[in-house]
Amino acid sequence: MIFRKIRNQMLAIVSSASQKDENSKGNVSVTTQTDLAKKPETTEQSDPIALAIGDFGKWQFQMTVLLSLFNVPCTWHIMAFAFQSLDPSDYWCVSAGNNTVFADKSDLDPCYIKELNNRTGELDVKVCERWEFNTSVTGTSVISEWGLVCQYKSLKNLADMMFLAGVAVGGFLGIISDRFGRKVSLMGSLVMQLVLGSLVAICPWYSLYLVLRLFLGLFSVNVVFSGFVLCVELVSGKWLTICGVCYLLPLPVSYIMIAGIGYIIRDWRVLQWTITLPGALLLGLWCILPESPRWLLTRGRLEETVEVLEDAARINQTALPPNTDKILKQSLAAIEASGGAPRVQCCELYRTPKIRLISLVLYLVWFSVYLVYYGLVLNLSKLGDIYVNTAISGAVELPAIILSIFILLRTGRRKPLSYTMLGAGIPCLLMTVVTYFSGNRDGRNWMDVTMAMFGKFSISASNVIMPVYTAELFPTVIRNLGVGMSNIPAGIALIIVPFLWETENVEKNLPWIILGFCGVMGGLSVLLLPEIEGLTSTLEELEEEANVPAIIPPPRKASAVAKDIENC
C-alpha cells in the first residue's frame, strides 16, 4: 500500500526500460532515479548483463523475493498510525482545582468543565485542559497519552500529514542511489528507518514525534524505491514488468499482518517497537544482495561488475560469454561517449498541443488516484472495525496487483486505467446513497464495506497501471521530467488526505462525494489521452504519431514544433 509513493516513479521506470528491452534486445539499461533519460538509446551496443545472466533465472527470482521483503516494515510504518491513534471509547475532563462541580460523567461535555466562582458564587464554564481516558477497549494511544481531543483534536491529523509529507518528498533521496549505489542507498535508508522508528517509540514530546514521523516517511519510501530499482536492474525483457509488479506483492500481505499485530498489541509504544525491530533482520541481507551490475558498469567498476555476473551465472547454472570483459569495456565506452542527455525545461511539457494535453490530464489523474487510494486506505475506521477492514483491504489488493500484470502484458493502458478509476469513483458516490437509505449515518454496514472494497480493488489496479502508462506517454527527452512533475499533484494529494474527513463537519457524506468525484473525473479524463504503441523519443514524434481524440487540434508540422521547442 502506502507506500507506495511508492509506486510513483517506480513502475514508470519499468515501462520505459522494458519497452526498450523488447524493441532492442540488449541496450545497456541503467535506471537512474534522478535522470531516466540518461542512458543512450542506440541499439548498436549489446547489453552484457542480459547476455551474461539472461532475462530471468533462479538468481533473479531469489533476489526479487529477498528485495520484496523490504516492503514489509515500510508498509507497517505507513499503516501503524491508524492503530496507534484510535479514539478512546470514553474520556472526561479532570480539574486541577478544588472548586470543580462534579456530576454524572454522561451528562458532561468532556471539552468543558464547570467550576465554582468563589467571588460570585456562580458556576463558570471553562475549557478543559486535562483528561482521563478509558483505554480498556482501544488501549494506550497517542491520543490518550498526549490528550489529542477537543481543541487539540486536529493535531492528530498533523501527525499523519507529516509522515505522508515525508513520503511525498522522499523521491529526492534518489540522488543517493545514483551517487553511491542502489545497495548502499537501500541499506542506509533501512538503518535510518530503524533508528527513527526506535526514537518514535521512546519519544516524550508530541512536537518531536511529528518531526520524527516526517523523516521516518522520508526514509521509508526510499527503502522501497531503492529496493525496487535494484530489483528491476537485475532482469530484462518482459520480466521487467513482471518482477516490478511482483516486488509490490508483500504490500497487501503486510496490511493483513499489521491488522493482526495491531489487534493483539494495544499499547502504541509496544506496537511501534514490534513493527520497527524486525527490520534489523534485513540488515543480514547485506552479504547476500548484490550491487546493481548496471550501476557498477556506469561507474566504471568493471571488476565488481564481473564478480556480480559470475555469481549470477553460477546460480543460474550458465557460463559467462568468453569475451565478457571486452563487451563490458565497449559498453562503458559507449555510455561515457554519450555524455548524458541534454537539459530540458518545464515549458517543454506545455509547448505543443498533444504534450500539453497529456501533461495536464496526467496531473489530474495522479492527484485523483493518490487521493482515492490513500483516502480509502487510511480511513477504514470510518467503515467499522478497523482491524477487520484493514485485513479485507489487503486481501482485495493482492488479486488487483496480480491482475495488473496481465493487463500490462496483454492489453492496452488507456481503457483499463479509465475503467478502474471509474470503478473506484462510482462505489464511493453510491455509498452516500446507501448511507442515506440505510438510515445509518455512520455508514457502518456491510453494503458500505463491500462498495469501499470494490473501490479499493479498482484503485489498486489503477495505481499499478498509471505509472507505466505515464512513462509511455512522455517522449524520452522529457520522460523523467514528465514523471517527476506528475508526482507533484500526487504529493499534494498525500498531504490533503489526513484532513479529508474533516469535511464531515460540513456534510456527513462530503468525503465520499469528494473521493467519488475525483475517481469519476480522473477516469473520464483518461479517455482524452492517446493509446501509445511503443515509446517515442522526441516531441516531434509524439505530435506526428500519437492518436488523440478529435477534440484536439491536428498536429502541426514538425518544423513548427521544433521552433516552439527552441523558444523554451
C-alpha positions, 0 to 999 in steps of 0.5 A: 500500500502506502507506500507506495509513493511508492509506486510513483516513479517506480513502475514508470521506470519499468515501462520505459526500460522494458519497452526498450528491452523488447524493441532492442534486445540488449541496450545497456539499461541503467535506471537512474532515479534522478535522470531516466533519460540518461542512458543512450538509446542506440541499439548498436551496443549489446547489453552484457548483463542480459547476455551474461545472466539472461532475462530471468533465472533462479538468481533473479527470482531469489533476489526479487523475493529477498528485495520484496521483503523490504516492503514489509516494515515500510508498509507497517510504518505507513499503516501503524498510525491508524492503530496507534491513534484510535479514539478512546471509547470514553474520556472526561475532563479532570480539574486541577482545582478544588472548586470543580462541580462534579456530576454524572460523567454522561451528562458532561461535555468532556471539552468543558468543565464547570467550576465554582466562582468563589467571588460570585458564587456562580458556576463558570464554564471553562475549557478543559485542559486535562483528561482521563481516558478509558483505554480498556477497549482501544488501549494506550494511544497517542491520543490518550497519552498526549490528550489529542481531543477537543481543541487539540483534536486536529493535531492528530491529523498533523501527525499523519500529514507529516509522515505522508509529507515525508513520503511525498518528498522522499523521491529526492533521496534518489540522488543517493542511489545514483551517487553511491549505489542502489545497495548502499542507498537501500541499506542506509535508508533501512538503518535510518528507518530503524533508528527513527522508528526506535526514537518514535517509540521512546519519544516524550514530546508530541512536537518531536514525534511529528518531526520524527514521523516526517523523516521516518516517511522520508526514509521509508519510501526510499527503502522501497524505491531503492529496493525496487530499482535494484530489483528491476536492474537485475532482469530484462525483457518482459520480466521487467514488468513482471518482477516490478509488479511482483516486488509490490506483492508483500504490500497487501500481505503486510496490511493483513499482518499489521491488522493482526499485530495491531489487534493483539498489541494495544499499547502504541509504544509496544506496537511501534517497537514490534513493527520497527525491530524486525527490520534489523533482520534485513540488515543480514541481507547485506552479504547476500544482495548484490550491487546493481551490475548496471550501476557498477558498469556506469561507474566504471567498476568493471571488476565488481561488475564481473564478480556480480555476473559470475555469481549470477551465472553460477546460480543460474547454472550458465557460463559467462560469454568468453569475451565478457570483459571486452563487451563490458569495456565497449559498453562503458565506452559507449555510455561515457561517449554519450555524455548524458542527455541534454537539459530540458525545461518545464515549458517543454511539457506545455509547448505543443498541443498533444504534450500539453494535453497529456501533461495536464490530464496526467496531473489530474489523474495522479492527484485523483488516484493518490487521493482515492487510494490513500483516502480509502486506505487510511480511513477504514475506521470510518467503515467499522472495525478497523482491524477487520477492514484493514485485513479485507483491504489487503486481501482485495489488493493482492488479486488487483496487483496480480491482475495488473500484470496481465493487463500490462502484458496483454492489453492496452493502458488507456481503457483499463486505467479509465475503467478502474478509476471509474470503478473506484469513483462510482462505489464511493458516490453510491455509498452516500446513497446507501448511507442515506437509505440505510438510515445509518449515518455512520455508514457502518454496514456491510453494503458500505464495506463491500462498495469501499472494497470494490473501490479499493480493488479498482484503485489498486489496479489503477495505481499499478497501471498509471505509472507505466502508462505515464512513462509511455506517454512522455517522449524520452527527452522529457520522460523523467521530467514528465514523471517527476512533475506528475508526482507533484499533484500526487504529493499534494494529494498525500498531504490533503488526505489526513484532513479529508474527513474533516469535511464531515463537519460540513456534510456527513457524506462530503468525503465520499462525494469528494473521493467519488468525484475525483475517481469519476473525473480522473477516469473520464479524463483518461479517455482524452489521452492517446493509446501509445504503441511503443515509446517515442523519443522526441516531441516531434514524434509524439505530435506526428504519431500519437492518436488523440481524440478529435477534440484536439487540434491536428498536429502541426508540422514538425518544423513548427514544433521544433521552433516552439521547442527552441523558444523554451 
